Amino acid sequence: MTHLFTGVAAAVTTPFTNEEVDYNSFRRHLEFLIENNIQALVINGTTGEGSTLTAEESSRLLEIAVETAAGRVPVIAGTGSNSTAESIRASREAKEIGADGLMLITPYYNKTSQRGLIRHFEAIVNAAELPALLYNVPSRTGMTITPETVLELSRHPYIVGLKDATGDLNYMSQVRLVTDPSFALYSGNDDTALPFTSLGGQGVISVVANVVPAQFQEMYEQTFTNLTRAQELHYRLTPLISALSVDVNPIPIKVLTSHLGFGDYEVRLPLMPLEEEEQSRLIRQFESMMMEV
């Protein structure tokens, strides 16, 4: 099976206005991303505050993404859960809606063993019959997928890649060593996207690409044709990426999506918005970077 995408995918934010999902702003944001060369859309993931959305909201967001993309770029649905049965339900629904693929986070809170991970992921993809990316983010879930487990799962015809949000390039190298090149590896960390790609990754599922999709995609493309230019873009983007670490994702990036006109600056509890001074500092950093790139 071919890769779901190569290059930069946006882990798309979910805009809120007056505490409700702002579907019109969401649609406009998707158009902005597609028009600015994004290569895939990841919906209802961590950055989309998927854990606080109702089932109805998640479904409607995915429907809008599929309608808006209209085959121009793949749409990948975040349907992972610490409940295998719930993940199967959401994944089957995503297929019915028309998603091109799934993104499946490791179980959290109840967690499991590596043997349990294999059974969990296989049960989901066997039921959904849709290409799936594993999502390894131990800082949020408290567990990791070992390279040996990735290898075992990569043999499944519907498990086609891994979003690696460990931030550990040695982990990425160990996974690349044991898996077939047809198994896609995507960085889940914007700050390591360039070295990750140079080590054999197929791209990045990005937070900052919500506001700089064209620039991030150019960095990816230049990695193969003009490394000097790719490095230049990396270092211009780095201060903004660093500034986004002021608080937990997606609290900071939504300052900037709101600044661009995609919904009010709102996050859902238990997340809290940045203080006004921090918001202003982040916007100044963004505008300064946009003048340089």
N, C-alpha and C positions, 0 to 999 in steps of 0.2 A: 504494500500500500504506500502511495506517495505521501510526502509530508503535507500536513494540513496547511502549512504556510511556511515561507522563509522570510526573514527580515523582522520587521517590528509590528507587533500586535499591541493594541491599546487595551489595558485592563480598565474598562470604561467605568467612570463614576456614574452614580445615580443622582440626578439633581432633584432637590426638594424645594418647594415653595409653599410657605405656610404649612409646613409639616406633612404635606402630601407630595407624592411623586409627581414631578413636573414632566409629563410625557412629551409635551411640545418642545421643551428645552432639550430633552434627551434626544429627540429626533434631529433637532438642529445640530446638536453636538456630533452625532453620528455622521451627518452629512459633511461637517467640517473635517472630521477625521478622514473620511474616504476621499474627499477632494484634495486633502493634503498628504496623500500617498501612504496612508496606513495600510498594512497588509492583512490584518485580521482584527476582528472585534471580539473581545472576551467579556461576556455579560454575566452579571450576578455573581461576580467573584468577590474577593476580599475588598478590593478598591470600590466595587459597586455596592458595598455594605449589604451583601446578600444575606447575611445572617439576621438582619433586622427587617427584611422584606417579608410581606405575606406571600403565600403561594400565588394568590391572584396577581399581586404586583410583579412578582418574578416572571410569571407567564406573560403578562402584558408587555413588559420590557423586552422579553425575548421575541415576542411577536413583532414588535415595532422594529427591532434590530434586523430580523429576517426580511421584513417588508422593505426597510430602508436600504439594506445592503443589496437586495435584489440580484444576488449572484455576483456582484462586483468584487466582494471580498468574503472570505468565510466567516461565519458566526459560530463562536464556541461558547457553550453554556456552562457556567459553573454550577454543577449539580451534586457536588460532593457533600457528604454529611458524616457524622459519627453514627448514624443509623443506616445500615445497609438497605433496609426496606424503603426508607424515605428517599435515599439516593436512587434506588431503582425506579421509584414512582416519578421523581423529577426528571430522570434521564429518559424514561419512556415518553414523558410529556414533551421534553425538548425535541425528541425525534419527530413526534407528531407535528410540532410547530414548524419544523423545518431547519433546525440547527444542523450545522455541518459537522460538529464534533462536541465533545464533552471535556470538561476539566474537573478532575476528581481529587480533592484534597484527602490527605490521610485522616483517619478518624482521630478526634481530639476528645479530651476529657476521659472517656472510657478507654481510649487508645487501644492497643492490641499488640500481639507479637508479630514478627515477620511472617510467620505462617498464617496468622489471621489477616494480615494485609493482603496476601495473595488471594485468599478465599474471598475477602471483601471486594477487591477490585474485579476479580473474575466474575463474581456473581452479578455485579452491576453491568459490565459490558456484555455478558452473555444474555442478559435480559433486554438491554437496550439495542444491541447490535449497531453501534455507532462508534466511529473512531474516537479514542479517548487519550487525553494527556493526563499522566499522573502529576500530582502537585505536591512537592516536597518542601515544606516550610516549617522546620522544627521549632523555630522561635515562637510560632503561634500555636502549634499543636502538641509540642512536648515529645515528639517522636520523629524518627527519620526513616527513610526507605534505604536500606543498605544497597551498595552496588550489586551484591549477589541477588537480592530480591528484585532490583530493577531488571537484571538480566533475565531472571525467570519470567517476570511479567512481560518483558519485551518480546517474548516468543508467542504471546497471544496475538492473533491476527487483528484484534480491535484495539490493542494498546500500542499506540504508535509514537509516543513521545513522553517527555518529562519536562515539566517546569521546575527548574532547580532554583529555589530561593534560599539555599543554604548560605550563599555568599562565599562559599569555600571552593576555590578553583581546583584544589587537589581532589575534592569529592567529584567534581565534574570530570576531571581527567581520569579518575578511576572508573567512572561510569562509561566514559567514552572508550576506554580500553577494552571493556568486556562486552559492549553492545555492538550490534551491527550498524554500519553507517546509515542504513535506512531508518534506524530508530532516531527520531529527532530529539535534540536537546535544546531547550530554550532557557536563557537566563531569566530569573525572576527578580533580579537586582539591577537597577539602572546603572549603578556605579561600576559594575563589572561587565557591562555588555560588550565593550570592545575586546578585552582579553578573552572573554568567554567565546566570542565569535572566532577569534584568532586561533583558539585551541580546538576548533571543530564544531562549535555550536551552530545551530541553524537560525538563531535570532534571539529575540528578547520579548517577553510579555511585560510591557512597560507601564509604569505609573506616569512618569513625566511626559510621555507621548500624548497624554490627554491634551496637552497645551502646545507641544512642539513636535507634532508627528512628522512633518517633512524633514526637520533637522535631524531627528533621531534616525529616520530611515536613510537619509543621506550618509550619516556616519556608518551605518551598517554596510551600505553599498560601497563606500569608499574604502572599507577595510580590504577589499579584494582588488581594487584598482589603483588606489592612491593612499597608501597607509599614512603618509604625512598629513594629508587632508583629514583623514579619519581621526588621527591623533589631535589635530587642531580642534575639530568639532568636540571631541571627548573633553578636552580641557576647557573649552568654552561652556559646555553644558555642566561640567562638574560642580561649579559653585551653586548653581540652581538645584542640582540633585542633592547636594549637601544641605542646602537650606531647607529642603523638604523633610529633612530628618528632625526638624524642630519638635515634632510630635508624631503620634502614631498615624500611619496611613489609614484612611484617606483624608484625615483632618486638614493637612496642609495643602494638598493638591486641589481640594475643593475651593480654597481661597482663589486659586488661579482660574479654575473653570468658571467660577462665578464672575471673576474679573473680566473674562471674555464674553460674558453674557449668557452662560448656560445655567440658568437657575439662580436662586438666592444662595447666599453662603449659609447652608444648613447641613448639619449632620444629625443622625439619630442617636439618642441615648442608647448605650452608655457613653458614646463619644461626646465630646464637648468642643465647641469651636475655639479657635485661637483668640487670644486677646487682640484688641484693635491695633496695638503697637506692633505685635508680631505679624499681623496681617499686612500692615503697611510695609514692613521691612521685606516681607516675601514678595509683595507686588513690585517694589523697587528693584529687587534682585532680578525678577523676571523681565521687567522692562529694560533694565540695563543689558541683560544677556541678549535680548531680541535686537538691540541696537548693534551688537557686535557680530552676530551670526550672519 
